[in-house]
């Protein structure tokens, strides 16, 4: 069996959109982030940001880099006591620097190509 470093995911019972979302999130490189809406658009539904959130919330078994997904302003959507502090800590450990308003500058956003 070839080890790719990616978790094994059985896509058999998932919609095409869900499969695409999981693949995109799995591909976000360390030190980069993406917005929910950006992921939705790449997956084929430019109005599916909320769906991305639900997919991410229900996909803990896939070991996705959930902390690399932010809101459209570049901020953390989770409350501090419910994972927000952990998300910020994980991103900072990857070298991401937050701005004064608590948002991530656009230079850290990944476009899916590089």
N, C-alpha and C positions, 0 to 999 in steps of 0.2 A: 504494500500500500504506500502510495506517495504522500509524504507529509508536506502540505503547503503552508502550514501555519494558520490556515483558516479553519474555523469550526465546521464539522460536517453538519449540513442542514438538509433535511428531507423536504423538498419543495412540493411533494406530490399533491397535497391538499391545500395549497396556497394559491391565491389569485396571482396573475402576472404582475400586478402592481405591488403586492406584498413581496413577491420574490425580488423584484427590482429594488425596492426600498432596502431590503436586507442586504442585497449585494452592494449597493451604493454605500450604506453605512459601514459595512465590513471593509470597504476599500479606502475609507478616509485615513490618510496617513497620519502618523504621530506628528504632533505639532501643527496640525491643521484642523479646521472646523468647517461645518456646513450648517446652513439654516434649514429648518423643517420645510419651508416652502421651496427652497432650492432643491432639496432632495425629491420632493413631490414632483416638481417640474421635470427633473431628470428622469424620474420613473414613469413619466407620461401623463401626469395629472397636475397641471399647474395650480389647481385649486384644492389640492389634497394635503395641505400642511397638517391639518388636524388628524387626518388618517395616519400620517407618518408618526405623529405623537402616539396614537393608539397602538400602532404596530410596535413601536419602540417600547412602550410600556408593557406590552404583553409578550415580549420576546426575550425575556431574561435567560431562557434556556439556550439561546444562540450565542451567548457571550459576546455581544456586540460592543463596540466602543461607544456606548451611549453618551459618554461625557463630551464627545466631540460634536454633538448636535445642539445648536443654539437657536434662539428665536431670531426673527428677521432683523432686529436691531443689533444683533450681536451679543445679546445678553443671555443670562441663565434664567430659564423660566421656572425652575423649581424653587420653592421656598428654602431658605437657609437650613431650617431644621429638618427638611424632608429631602435631602440630597444635594441642595444647592451649594453648600459649603464643600462637600466632597467633590462635586463636579469642578468647582473652581480650583481646588487643591490638585486634582488630577491634571487639569489643563496647565496649571502653572508648573507642575513637574515635567511637562512636555515642552516647556519653554515659552508658553503663550503668556503674553503680558497684557493685563487688563488696563483699559484707560481709566481716567478719573471718574467717569460715570458708571464704571463697572461693566463696560462693554468691551468686546474684542475688536480691535481694528481690522479693517477689510483685508489687510495684507496677510492675515492668517486664514482667510477663507479659501477653501479648496474648490476649484472649478470642475474637478473630476477628470482633468486631462493630464496634469503634471505630477 
